[in-house]
């Protein structure tokens, strides 16, 4: 599919119209290449006439201009109309254009239309039609333009054919308006701040072409200019229809706050405030990141938030009761999950961060009147002990009301059940601890670390039992956590022989590193694999585990080379203006996960933060600042250097999500659902559109969970990444 990004987006002056300085909008059609959907139905397009058994139309997977999908029309009796959804005209729109590319083989006429609608969308104000095109010809542009008629606020674009014969292919639809409102010049920064030892790189973003250069100046909190310079090109992201430039600033004093004002392509923009200071991310954010867990507590009262809740967790499959009160609400719902291992990851991260930044975290906890990170880790650890099956030593799975009940229950958590054990509304305990259940290694790592820090032998012995409760083959299924568990057990039980087992696990991980091809340096699911093992959560975990091994045992296995290869792989994965890691889906790198319409998915902040942890651990061992630079870019994305200039840690930076997808939304005084320190899911794809970013900025409704919901692993991986620095 061809790029729909104008090579130069600049102002247009329309002669004799009285309009000047008009700018094209972004493409108003999400699924512009017909890529998403089934062979008989494509999403974001609507068949408004022509459905019938005798009519021949489909969405062919390799018939497009570049071998991608395309709409195919065959024999049609009567009228055929395929329309986009309603799209609101951007402010200041003066005219609109709609174009497609068609390839015809003895085709009857095909034409396209723009339907203009009033504010209610209930009546057509006017219709603009193209000339019909027919016959046989290779790919040809078919276009229609029209001035915005009085009273029009919305448009739908339509592809039309009547009594069609032959074959017609349609691809690359594009609808734009010309507007007198200039596109924004977004100046994007980490809104928390930067270390003085590294260059501050502020990204400038616009639909206008800013790659040709421009200028910037740095101003302090009083408005005084302290630096100035020239922008340098950072390239473009065609599918986003955005161009980028970068302002590189060095030598800013570690005092006060700063903004960057940029000028390019006749536009001006200013960043949010940021600071510069030594250890600034740890000083400002590790405390709030840990504080989040206190407000997520389940099974007790959290003053100012909720009363004691779910005191009747949980009902076993045979109908008897098992006390599994405690832990944390996993996300914006009230469920508690072990199947994904995020409770164990959270215990590990809280203890890990305390070991490296305990003084900072304790000072924050005292100032806020919340438990210390170590006490919060113990709160989660005590729940893991309750979830350990007495007979097998394995973990039970989830305390989960069920999707239908949970999805509909929007009230403070103390009202979800009667809080009386043994009654009908006790939440079920799901996921029996049985053979093939290998979610124990994260719990082993967490309890071994916490037991060593607190000198609690009960935690250490539980960790040992968690580790040995599964087979070696099952440990191999979650090998990075098995290696980390061995390293922690080795420290907690120095004479127990875990060092040799850790070495075996490290070698197995090295054997999974891809040795050639496009993704060389990544880690496959098994030895000999060619596609990296990754998803929206655990990218980088293998590299992190190997780095921890090397920091503890040195380079007896050639880990330094493996990490340098991983850095090269990560650079290729982050070859974009933001330098954020892509994930590999279907063998191809993508910014955001693509899923079938209606399928559950979430955005990827955990992936970026786990990668930041891995690269930071590798930096500490290899001593190459390129690791730290790339790690910093992943954190920058979460803290504001992203397409929406959105700081995705609540209470930090300047611009946070307006509303969160959280049941706490229903608690009086917490109408935003905003939990202090919460890191939300993040930026996702506009499903089922092409690989473009989406964040739900609505304020008048419960926003999408895919983007706006907090989740335990985001805060856990944030603590790991920042406390390691």
GUPAMAR-252457 format. One record per residue (C-alpha): x, y, z; residue in one letter. Coordinates in steps of 0.05 Angstrom, whole numbers, padded with zeros to 5 digits, always signed. Example, Ala and Ser with C-alpha at 12.3 -4.5 7.8 and 13.67 -1.06 7.14 Angstrom:
% residues 2
+00246-00090+00156A;+00273-00021+00143S;
% end
This chain:
% residues 725
+00000+00000+00000X;+00027+00067-00018X;+00040+00121+00034X;-00015+00171+00043X;+00032+00223+00074X;+00040+00285+00031X;+00113+00295+00014X;+00107+00368+00036X;+00048+00390+00077X;+00048+00466+00069X;-00003+00521+00064X;-00043+00530+00000X;-00071+00596-00024X;-00134+00588-00066X;-00140+00642-00119X;-00205+00683-00122X;-00235+00645-00064X;-00222+00694-00008X;-00189+00637+00031X;-00116+00635+00046X;-00069+00592+00086X;-00108+00528+00077X;-00079+00462+00103X;-00098+00391+00086X;-00125+00349+00143X;-00102+00279+00158X;-00135+00222+00120X;-00205+00215+00150X;-00211+00142+00130X;-00183+00094+00181X;-00184+00028+00142X;-00161+00062+00078X;-00129+00000+00047X;-00186-00049+00064X;-00134-00087+00106X;-00176-00105+00166X;-00235-00153+00162X;-00257-00218+00131X;-00261-00236+00057X;-00336-00221+00058X;-00335-00162+00105X;-00287-00106+00119X;-00287-00064+00182X;-00299+00011+00183X;-00335+00005+00115X;-00409-00007+00109X;-00449-00040+00053X;-00510+00005+00047X;-00537-00027-00017X;-00519-00087-00060X;-00521-00144-00011X;-00547-00208-00042X;-00529-00278-00062X;-00524-00260-00136X;-00476-00202-00125X;-00401-00216-00128X;-00356-00173-00084X;-00300-00191-00036X;-00237-00164-00003X;-00180-00199-00037X;-00115-00209+00003X;-00064-00196-00052X;-00101-00156-00104X;-00080-00086-00081X;-00031-00038-00113X;+00028-00066-00074X;+00002-00137-00064X;-00040-00121-00003X;-00116-00126+00004X;-00164-00092-00043X;-00239-00089-00055X;-00259-00133-00114X;-00324-00122-00152X;-00351-00175-00199X;-00423-00183-00224X;-00471-00135-00189X;-00546-00132-00202X;-00576-00065-00184X;-00539-00015-00141X;-00476-00028-00100X;-00453+00023-00048X;-00396+00015+00002X;-00390+00073+00050X;-00345+00097+00105X;-00373+00114+00173X;-00393+00185+00190X;-00332+00230+00200X;-00337+00299+00230X;-00307+00354+00188X;-00245+00383+00222X;-00252+00455+00247X;-00246+00507+00193X;-00258+00459+00135X;-00271+00495+00069X;-00270+00437+00019X;-00261+00362+00017X;-00232+00311-00030X;-00241+00236-00036X;-00199+00192-00079X;-00188+00118-00092X;-00146+00079-00141X;-00181+00030-00187X;-00159-00025-00234X;-00210-00045-00286X;-00218-00108-00329X;-00277-00100-00378X;-00311-00063-00321X;-00378-00028-00322X;-00377+00043-00293X;-00352+00055-00223X;-00354+00123-00189X;-00345+00154-00120X;-00384+00205-00079X;-00379+00250-00019X;-00444+00255+00021X;-00449+00317+00064X;-00491+00314+00128X;-00518+00363+00178X;-00499+00364+00252X;-00549+00310+00269X;-00524+00265+00213X;-00596+00250+00196X;-00603+00283+00128X;-00560+00293+00067X;-00544+00366+00056X;-00511+00353-00012X;-00474+00301-00053X;-00410+00310-00094X;-00399+00258-00149X;-00339+00239-00190X;-00343+00223-00264X;-00353+00148-00274X;-00295+00106-00300X;-00302+00040-00339X;-00268-00006-00389X;-00200-00037-00380X;-00141+00001-00350X;-00085-00007-00300X;-00087+00027-00232X;-00117+00096-00241X;-00134+00151-00193X;-00208+00167-00186X;-00223+00231-00148X;-00279+00279-00128X;-00275+00346-00094X;-00326+00394-00068X;-00334+00457-00026X;-00366+00447+00042X;-00440+00465+00032X;-00476+00508+00083X;-00500+00468+00143X;-00453+00409+00132X;-00415+00383+00192X;-00403+00310+00173X;-00385+00269+00112X;-00390+00198+00088X;-00350+00174+00028X;-00380+00122-00019X;-00356+00075-00074X;-00413+00063-00124X;-00429+00015-00181X;-00495-00004-00215X;-00511-00066-00256X;-00437-00080-00256X;-00401-00132-00299X;-00328-00148-00311X;-00280-00139-00254X;-00259-00077-00215X;-00207-00071-00159X;-00207-00012-00111X;-00151+00006-00063X;-00119+00064-00025X;-00178+00107-00005X;-00162+00177+00020X;-00209+00232+00044X;-00182+00300+00067X;-00208+00369+00078X;-00174+00435+00067X;-00179+00475+00131X;-00158+00544+00152X;-00135+00517+00220X;-00060+00504+00218X;-00036+00435+00241X;-00004+00437+00310X;+00071+00438+00321X;+00078+00390+00380X;+00141+00396+00421X;+00148+00331+00460X;+00190+00319+00522X;+00197+00275+00583X;+00155+00318+00629X;+00189+00292+00692X;+00260+00310+00671X;+00329+00291+00646X;+00396+00274+00675X;+00449+00328+00664X;+00500+00277+00640X;+00461+00260+00576X;+00438+00305+00519X;+00365+00327+00524X;+00330+00309+00459X;+00263+00343+00450X;+00222+00317+00392X;+00182+00363+00346X;+00122+00332+00311X;+00074+00359+00258X;+00035+00341+00196X;+00073+00398+00165X;+00142+00380+00138X;+00190+00400+00194X;+00246+00356+00169X;+00274+00413+00128X;+00298+00449+00190X;+00277+00503+00238X;+00300+00535+00303X;+00289+00526+00376X;+00303+00562+00441X;+00303+00538+00513X;+00269+00583+00563X;+00270+00576+00638X;+00210+00580+00685X;+00215+00657+00686X;+00214+00661+00610X;+00288+00677+00602X;+00323+00647+00542X;+00381+00602+00563X;+00397+00564+00499X;+00381+00567+00425X;+00397+00525+00365X;+00375+00493+00300X;+00328+00433+00292X;+00354+00372+00257X;+00312+00323+00217X;+00287+00261+00253X;+00250+00232+00193X;+00177+00215+00183X;+00126+00161+00201X;+00085+00158+00137X;+00028+00115+00164X;+00018+00167+00219X;+00022+00224+00169X;+00073+00258+00214X;+00142+00290+00204X;+00194+00299+00259X;+00253+00342+00279X;+00295+00341+00341X;+00323+00395+00386X;+00386+00371+00421X;+00404+00410+00483X;+00466+00401+00527X;+00493+00435+00589X;+00429+00457+00622X;+00438+00475+00695X;+00407+00427+00745X;+00359+00478+00774X;+00289+00500+00760X;+00246+00481+00701X;+00252+00491+00626X;+00210+00493+00563X;+00231+00487+00491X;+00199+00532+00439X;+00206+00509+00367X;+00193+00543+00300X;+00188+00505+00235X;+00146+00505+00171X;+00115+00571+00191X;+00089+00541+00256X;+00107+00551+00329X;+00100+00504+00388X;+00123+00500+00460X;+00137+00439+00503X;+00110+00425+00573X;+00155+00441+00631X;+00212+00393+00647X;+00269+00392+00697X;+00342+00373+00695X;+00376+00340+00754X;+00419+00284+00779X;+00380+00219+00791X;+00317+00258+00775X;+00272+00200+00754X;+00287+00160+00816X;+00279+00220+00861X;+00213+00240+00832X;+00178+00176+00811X;+00199+00112+00847X;+00160+00133+00909X;+00095+00148+00872X;+00102+00084+00830X;+00104+00043+00894X;+00049+00085+00928X;+00001+00063+00873X;-00001-00007+00902X;-00028+00017+00969X;-00090+00047+00937X;-00100-00018+00897X;-00103-00060+00960X;-00158-00111+00966X;-00182-00143+01031X;-00174-00082+01075X;-00197-00011+01083X;-00158+00042+01046X;-00177+00108+01081X;-00204+00160+01034X;-00215+00108+00979X;-00255+00048+01000X;-00277+00006+01059X;-00254-00066+01071X;-00273-00105+01009X;-00275-00178+00985X;-00267-00205+01055X;-00300-00269+01030X;-00248-00289+00977X;-00254-00344+00954X;-00297-00404+00935X;-00260-00467+00913X;-00287-00507+00853X;-00316-00559+00901X;-00356-00505+00937X;-00313-00502+00999X;-00279-00438+01022X;-00205-00419+01022X;-00180-00355+01053X;-00145-00316+00997X;-00161-00246+01020X;-00109-00193+01007X;-00065-00174+00948X;-00083-00118+00901X;-00138-00104+00851X;-00102-00122+00787X;-00124-00064+00744X;-00185-00019+00738X;-00228-00079+00757X;-00228-00117+00823X;-00201-00185+00800X;-00136-00215+00825X;-00093-00254+00776X;-00037-00304+00783X;-00044-00335+00714X;-00003-00279+00684X;+00045-00274+00744X;+00035-00200+00755X;+00023-00203+00830X;+00090-00240+00838X;+00123-00191+00790X;+00098-00134+00833X;+00125-00165+00898X;+00192-00175+00864X;+00193-00104+00835X;+00175-00071+00902X;+00230-00110+00938X;+00280-00099+00881X;+00267-00024+00881X;+00273-00020+00956X;+00341-00053+00953X;+00366-00001+00903X;+00327+00062+00922X;+00300+00047+00991X;+00319+00113+01023X;+00282+00153+00969X;+00221+00108+00973X;+00218+00109+01049X;+00221+00185+01050X;+00164+00189+01001X;+00122+00137+01039X;+00130+00176+01104X;+00111+00241+01070X;+00047+00210+01042X;+00029+00168+01103X;+00030+00103+01064X;+00067+00037+01077X;+00140+00031+01055X;+00155-00007+00991X;+00181-00065+01033X;+00116-00069+01073X;+00076-00065+01009X;+00117-00123+00980X;+00102-00163+01043X;+00027-00148+01034X;+00031-00181+00965X;+00077-00237+00989X;+00029-00258+01044X;-00025-00267+00991X;+00022-00310+00949X;+00031-00354+01010X;-00045-00361+01015X;-00048-00379+00941X;+00005-00434+00948X;-00029-00501+00947X;-00011-00542+01008X;-00009-00609+00971X;+00031-00589+00909X;+00068-00525+00927X;+00042-00493+00864X;+00002-00430+00856X;-00072-00426+00847X;-00094-00382+00789X;-00143-00324+00794X;-00196-00295+00839X;-00244-00275+00784X;-00317-00259+00787X;-00326-00274+00714X;-00326-00228+00654X;-00400-00212+00652X;-00408-00194+00726X;-00342-00158+00730X;-00354-00118+00667X;-00420-00093+00692X;-00401-00079+00765X;-00385-00005+00770X;-00387+00014+00844X;-00338+00019+00902X;-00306-00049+00915X;-00337-00061+00983X;-00405-00069+00949X;-00386-00125+00900X;-00396-00180+00952X;-00427-00184+01021X;-00357-00195+01052X;-00384-00257+01090X;-00346-00321+01075X;-00388-00380+01054X;-00446-00344+01021X;-00468-00348+00949X;-00431-00287+00924X;-00361-00309+00945X;-00316-00299+00886X;-00290-00364+00854X;-00218-00386+00858X;-00200-00410+00788X;-00139-00444+00758X;-00123-00508+00796X;-00050-00517+00816X;-00036-00577+00772X;+00015-00608+00724X;+00031-00561+00668X;+00018-00500+00712X;+00086-00465+00710X;+00073-00396+00738X;+00114-00409+00800X;+00182-00382+00781X;+00164-00309+00788X;+00136-00323+00858X;+00200-00360+00876X;+00243-00300+00854X;+00198-00251+00892X;+00195-00289+00958X;+00269-00307+00957X;+00288-00233+00948X;+00238-00208+00999X;+00257-00262+01049X;+00330-00243+01045X;+00315-00169+01053X;+00268-00179+01112X;+00305-00240+01141X;+00239-00277+01139X;+00254-00351+01133X;+00182-00368+01117X;+00186-00329+01052X;+00252-00362+01033X;+00225-00432+01046X;+00162-00417+01007X;+00206-00391+00950X;+00245-00456+00951X;+00181-00497+00948X;+00153-00454+00892X;+00216-00465+00851X;+00219-00540+00860X;+00144-00553+00854X;+00149-00554+00778X;+00188-00598+00731X;+00250-00576+00694X;+00211-00575+00629X;+00161-00527+00661X;+00217-00483+00686X;+00244-00483+00615X;+00177-00454+00594X;+00189-00392+00637X;+00264-00394+00634X;+00281-00320+00648X;+00242-00322+00714X;+00273-00389+00731X;+00342-00358+00723X;+00323-00298+00765X;+00294-00344+00818X;+00359-00384+00820X;+00399-00320+00828X;+00355-00298+00886X;+00355-00367+00919X;+00430-00368+00912X;+00435-00303+00952X;+00384-00326+01004X;+00413-00396+01011X;+00487-00390+00990X;+00505-00463+01005X;+00445-00496+00971X;+00477-00504+00902X;+00434-00456+00862X;+00494-00424+00828X;+00505-00485+00783X;+00431-00487+00765X;+00432-00413+00749X;+00490-00425+00701X;+00450-00480+00666X;+00390-00434+00658X;+00434-00378+00632X;+00465-00423+00579X;+00396-00446+00558X;+00375-00374+00549X;+00437-00360+00507X;+00420-00419+00463X;+00354-00385+00446X;+00388-00323+00418X;+00375-00315+00343X;+00442-00322+00307X;+00425-00297+00237X;+00373-00264+00195X;+00329-00204+00203X;+00321-00210+00279X;+00391-00232+00297X;+00405-00215+00369X;+00334-00225+00393X;+00312-00285+00434X;+00267-00338+00404X;+00220-00384+00442X;+00266-00443+00431X;+00336-00456+00403X;+00340-00447+00328X;+00280-00400+00323X;+00282-00341+00276X;+00226-00298+00304X;+00235-00262+00371X;+00194-00284+00430X;+00157-00220+00449X;+00090-00190+00462X;+00058-00130+00495X;+00090-00147+00563X;+00156-00184+00567X;+00202-00157+00513X;+00273-00156+00541X;+00262-00204+00599X;+00314-00253+00572X;+00366-00198+00566X;+00350-00173+00636X;+00359-00242+00666X;+00425-00253+00630X;+00450-00185+00653X;+00433-00201+00725X;+00470-00267+00718X;+00531-00232+00689X;+00530-00179+00744X;+00530-00234+00796X;+00578-00284+00763X;+00618-00248+00710X;+00625-00265+00637X;+00640-00339+00639X;+00588-00354+00585X;+00601-00299+00533X;+00542-00257+00556X;+00576-00191+00537X;+00574-00209+00463X;+00502-00233+00470X;+00482-00167+00500X;+00517-00127+00446X;+00480-00168+00395X;+00415-00154+00433X;+00431-00079+00431X;+00438-00083+00355X;+00372-00120+00351X;+00338-00069+00396X;+00365-00011+00354X;+00334-00041+00291X;+00269-00052+00328X;+00270+00022+00350X;+00287+00052+00282X;+00236+00109+00286X;+00237+00181+00310X;+00216+00163+00381X;+00267+00106+00386X;+00214+00063+00419X;+00214-00012+00410X;+00166-00042+00361X;+00139-00112+00370X;+00140-00167+00318X;+00072-00192+00295X;+00064-00241+00239X;+00139-00236+00227X;+00136-00161+00216X;+00153-00103+00263X;+00093-00060+00282X;+00085-00001+00329X;+00021-00027+00359X;-00012-00095+00364X;-00065-00110+00312X;-00122-00155+00333X;-00188-00177+00301X;-00245-00128+00313X;-00274-00137+00383X;-00216-00179+00409X;-00188-00163+00478X;-00122-00127+00477X;-00085-00073+00515X;-00031-00023+00499X;+00042-00036+00511X;+00072+00007+00566X;+00097-00056+00602X;+00134-00076+00539X;+00172-00010+00536X;+00186-00010+00611X;+00210-00082+00612X;+00256-00065+00553X;+00281-00004+00592X;+00298-00050+00651X;+00334-00099+00606X;+00375-00046+00572X;+00392-00012+00638X;+00415-00078+00669X;+00457-00091+00607X;+00487-00021+00612X;+00509-00034+00683X;+00547-00096+00661X;+00573-00076+00592X;+00586-00002+00610X;+00564+00023+00542X;+00522+00086+00545X;+00484+00067+00482X;+00445+00017+00525X;+00425+00072+00573X;+00407+00120+00518X;+00359+00071+00486X;+00330+00052+00554X;+00318+00125+00568X;+00277+00133+00504X;+00229+00079+00528X;+00218+00116+00593X;+00212+00182+00556X;+00154+00153+00516X;+00115+00136+00579X;+00130+00203+00612X;+00109+00249+00555X;+00153+00242+00493X;+00098+00208+00453X;+00049+00230+00398X;-00002+00258+00448X;+00048+00294+00494X;+00016+00253+00550X;+00052+00237+00615X;+00023+00168+00630X;+00042+00166+00704X;-00014+00198+00744X;+00009+00259+00785X;+00074+00268+00748X;+00090+00316+00692X;+00039+00367+00669X;-00010+00331+00623X;-00041+00266+00649X;-00099+00225+00621X;-00163+00265+00634X;-00201+00203+00659X;-00179+00132+00674X;-00216+00068+00661X;-00222+00048+00734X;-00279+00026+00780X;-00252+00076+00830X;-00286+00126+00783X;-00349+00111+00824X;-00318+00130+00891X;-00341+00200+00914X;-00285+00249+00905X;-00248+00206+00854X;-00289+00220+00791X;-00227+00215+00746X;-00211+00145+00771X;-00141+00171+00780X;-00097+00131+00828X;-00034+00168+00849X;+00027+00140+00814X;-00014+00096+00767X;+00017+00079+00699X;-00038+00065+00648X;-00038+00016+00590X;-00015+00069+00542X;-00021+00084+00468X;-00053+00031+00424X;-00073+00022+00352X;-00137+00051+00325X;-00167-00018+00316X;-00177-00041+00263X;-00143+00015+00226X;-00072+00015+00200X;-00014+00021+00250X;-00034+00090+00277X;-00035+00113+00350X;-00096+00121+00394X;-00108+00146+00464X;-00178+00159+00492X;-00181+00232+00512X;-00256+00233+00526X;-00279+00265+00590X;-00354+00253+00587X;-00355+00177+00591X;-00316+00117+00617X;-00256+00115+00570X;-00228+00054+00535X;-00193+00002+00578X;-00144-00013+00522X;-00110+00055+00532X;-00134+00086+00597X;-00134+00029+00647X;-00079+00022+00700X;-00049-00047+00709X;-00001-00077+00760X;+00054-00097+00711X;+00063-00026+00686X;+00081-00001+00755X;+00123-00063+00769X;+00166-00055+00707X;+00171+00020+00718X;+00200+00006+00787X;+00249-00044+00758X;+00272+00002+00703X;+00280+00066+00743X;+00309+00037+00807X;+00363+00002+00766X;+00392+00068+00740X;
% end
